[in-house]
Amino acid sequence: MDNNPRNWRSARKSHLFVIFALLLLRNNCIISEIFAEAASSVHIVYMGDKIYDDPETTKKYHHTMLTSLLGSKAAAKNSILYSYKHGFSGFAARLTKSQAEEIAKFPGVVHVIPNRIHKLHTTRSWDFIGISPSFSRTAFTESNFGQGTIIGVIDSGIWPESESFNDEAMGPIPSRWKGICQGGEHFNSTNCNKKIIGARWFAKGITEQNKKLIHPINSNEFLSARDGVGHGTHTASTAAGYFVGKANYSELASGLARGGAPLAHLAIYKACWGMPVGACTDADVLKAFDKAIHDGVDVMSISLGVDVPLFSYVDQRETISIGSFHANAKGITVVCSAGNGGPIAQTVTNTAPWLITVAATTIDRGFPITITLGNNHTVWGQSIDTGEGDIGFVGLTYSERIALDPEDTLAKDCQPGSLNATVAAGKIVLCLSESDRQNILSASITVQKAGGVGLIYAQFHEDGLTKCSLIPCIKVNYEVGTQIISYIRRARFPTAKLNFPKTVIGKWASPRVASFSSRGPSTMSPTVLKPDIAAPGVDILAAFPPKARTQNSGFTFLSGTSMSCPHIAGIAALIKSRHPTWSPAAIRSALVTTASQTATDGDVISEEGSTRKAADPFDIGGGQVNPNKAMDPGLVYDIKSHEYIQFLCSMSYSSGSISRITKTTPSCVKEKNPGLNLNLPSISIPNLKKRVTVTRTVTNVGNLTAVYKAIVKAPYGMKVRVEPQLLSFNSTTQVLSYNVTFVSTQKLKGGYKFGSLTWTDGKHLVRSPIAARTIEFESYADV
């Protein structure tokens, strides 16, 4: 129909006006419907704990609600993406803003939130932290390698053909297992075995978020549990990969690869996708939690999160906290990465007290490479680029000397398009990092496009090595970079030769806190000390999908708290295998109170930040994990679900918001010092004015008869008194409480100071880290 007003106004028959008016009204309705549909997006309707035990009844209840809202069963069916009906109640559906606001008023609805995106945050690491199968008594042997436990991994999927996932010596699948092996593109039931006992994938949330279906033809992604990103394969093999001999990356780091619990079973939940890379939506992650709880996992490894600012623990935008709360209530230990926002303070994520939050540290392995200058002087760097072959001595230049525009400073750190290709061709180029706008990989692309044959990249220390692929890359510090520049300036024809990297073990004081590892204190709940624990997360070698997508995968290096998280998940499975009745809180306590604060050189662990200071609890929590000691901690700090509810009360959340999540009517007890008495294996006091007393309760899990004595290392500017100073356990008394009183001796407002409280019976050392800050006034108006 012609909608030009000039045409229809010239019509002389009045009935044409009526016809047109009706058609115009119809078209406007269609257009309105189109715009309404365009304005719809995925919302999560969260309803707290389950009302019905039967999942199908719960699902029907969700459909009935949507039908009531949308007016028909067909509309409800087309709208809903997921029904959460196992670990908790709720659903994800396509809703307009007004529909979301309307359904939020329905009885039983806790909150309605729009779908968001989360980001994904080892041949040597296990030997380094002390669990080698070659020793007679280790965490491996004491726990039977994690046999019988099930680790659920919410990540980007798995490459099942990897040698790390063979089931050669695996025991039978536990009878409690309820999961499935979900088929899809290049993945079917035969890809599961006694190692990978289940696999599911969730793509409805990310598809709606991108407004298009993930298209495998134009990417390396798969519409199945098969891993197109590699992150999930790497984390799963770190947590529970089977023994693989002679594993290596281009002949580097060769050795025996295995996961923390090599005989544990794996359950894969693919909720993270490669479009964009590492994207995981709330809707998909919550569905993964829901299914993992239903399937019967023992431990969950979740290497993803959001950036600060954080949401409150009763805010349904905090999906990891919500999903893990329900998992924890079912006895499932949930381990999460701390984030990669370091070394800046207050960047730690996944801070809920029922989570185990993991920081990243280095190990004692490096990949040094020599750079031989034309004057026969040799300097050292680090690299995992083995190169195509020995190119011998070639020209060497500094990037500023070959700038395309001498007036432009972009050439200093080799910004894209900043180098003169005529001068750079055939040379090794030295670039100096100046800002976070540039990194070694991007610089290598700039140098390669300009015709360079190698890159030396000088930068402030940043943990983790990156393979450049196009040309060999070597990372050096500013001291070495300055030496090379001095040589270039003196030499008439400067040259250099890049040699091959080597694998060297035991020559570096380790562990150190990785420069990227997010730091505390928690911005959401500073009375909860985060991170809890630290584990290897730098240059971790683990399974990875092959580039050519052939049958078997290889191995690669990755760095991040994403890599430290599955280390702790694997160790948690070892503890669970040996102590099957222990709660998630008891497992976390065993890890924290037995951790180490000492590096291999005998000094305290340091942090790789701007200060290179001694690591404190906001860097490493209790310290570097010690799996062998965690198997026999002596005492544990246990926490029941109702105690977490009291903690939520202390956060000043309303009873209504708490009850809607937990489906219980909280009896919030008023305390003098709310938030400080949650029975954590650590103590954090963010606002110490003059005096405060906190209470803790310990459970004896060692010898029935034991006497523990308190040893206090008080934070500077404070006096600390423990009552009683002796804890005596016997056959009838296995649970005892004690009080710790802190008194400030400071007259000025200060920063956090650190200390510890250790209980010992002569055999065990049960250490709790302490962080406390003096506040002499509540606001600047008091000054």
BELWORA-V273947 format. One record per helix or strand of 2 or more residues. SS is the DSSP state (~ for helix, > for strand). FROM is the first residue (numbers start at 1). TO is the last residue. If there is no record, write none. Layout:
ss = <SS/SS>
from = <FROM/FROM>
to = <TO/TO>
//
This chain:
ss = <~/~/>/~/~/>/>/~/>/>/~/~/~/>/~/~/>/~/~/~/>/>/>/>/>/~/>/>/~/>/>/>/>/>/>/~/~/>/~/>/>/~/>/>/>/>/>/>/~/~/>/~/~/>/~/~/>/>/>/>/>/>/>/>/~>
from = <5/14/41/55/73/80/90/97/111/117/125/139/144/150/163/189/196/204/216/231/244/252/265/272/277/282/299/304/319/333/356/365/368/378/394/399/421/428/440/454/472/478/495/504/512/533/540/554/561/584/606/617/627/635/641/655/683/691/706/718/726/735/752/765/780>
to = <9/39/46/70/79/84/95/103/114/120/128/142/146/155/165/191/201/210/218/240/249/257/270/274/281/295/302/305/329/337/361/366/373/382/398/402/424/432/449/458/476/490/498/505/513/536/544/558/578/593/607/620/630/636/650/662/688/700/713/723/729/744/760/774/782>
//
